[in-house]
Amino acid sequence: MGPMDAERIIRASKITMSQRNGTQTCYYSELGFVAVGQDGNVASIGPLDEGARKLLEVVEKHGIPH
């Protein structure tokens, strides 16, 4: 996966979470996940693992309360 994939994942994301004490933002979509550091660089990108797939399933079914 590369930069174009990161853009597609971010645009399609259904969940965005701050991680590592706010130093990283993770985006999750059916296409995969991407973690972006405070500097805007991609720290990690890849397919969803089982836990992330389950998280997306729960969010799609129940939503996220505000």
C-alpha positions as CSV (number, residue, x, y, z in Angstrom):
1,M,0.0,0.0,0.0
2,G,1.2,3.5,-0.8
3,P,0.3,7.2,-0.7
4,M,-2.6,6.9,-3.0
5,D,-4.0,4.1,-0.9
6,A,-3.6,6.3,2.2
7,E,-5.7,9.0,0.6
8,R,-8.4,6.6,-0.4
9,I,-8.5,5.1,3.1
10,I,-8.7,8.5,4.8
11,R,-11.5,9.7,2.5
12,A,-13.5,6.5,3.0
13,S,-12.9,6.3,6.8
14,K,-15.8,5.6,9.1
15,I,-13.7,5.8,12.3
16,T,-11.0,8.3,13.2
17,M,-9.2,7.9,16.5
18,S,-6.4,9.8,18.2
19,Q,-3.7,7.4,19.6
20,R,-0.3,7.5,21.3
21,N,-1.2,10.4,23.6
22,G,-2.5,12.5,20.6
23,T,0.6,12.2,18.5
24,Q,-1.0,10.0,15.9
25,T,-4.4,9.9,14.2
26,C,-5.7,6.5,12.9
27,Y,-8.3,6.2,10.1
28,Y,-10.3,3.1,9.6
29,S,-12.4,2.1,6.5
30,E,-13.3,-1.1,4.7
31,L,-10.2,-0.5,2.6
32,G,-7.8,-0.7,5.5
33,F,-6.3,1.6,8.1
34,V,-3.7,4.4,8.0
35,A,-1.9,6.0,10.9
36,V,-0.7,9.6,10.4
37,G,1.8,11.3,12.7
38,Q,1.5,14.9,13.8
39,D,4.0,15.8,11.0
40,G,1.4,14.6,8.5
41,N,3.5,11.6,7.4
42,V,2.1,8.1,7.2
43,A,3.4,6.1,10.1
44,S,1.6,2.9,9.2
45,I,-0.8,1.6,6.6
46,G,-2.3,-1.8,6.0
47,P,-5.3,-4.1,5.9
48,L,-7.7,-4.4,8.8
49,D,-7.1,-7.0,11.4
50,E,-9.9,-9.0,13.0
51,G,-10.3,-6.5,15.9
52,A,-10.6,-3.5,13.5
53,R,-13.1,-5.4,11.3
54,K,-15.3,-6.1,14.4
55,L,-15.0,-2.4,15.5
56,L,-16.3,-1.2,12.1
57,E,-19.1,-3.8,12.2
58,V,-20.2,-2.5,15.6
59,V,-20.0,1.1,14.5
60,E,-22.0,0.4,11.4
61,K,-24.7,-1.5,13.4
62,H,-25.0,0.8,16.4
63,G,-23.3,4.1,15.5
64,I,-21.1,6.2,17.8
65,P,-22.9,8.2,20.4
66,H,-21.9,11.9,20.6
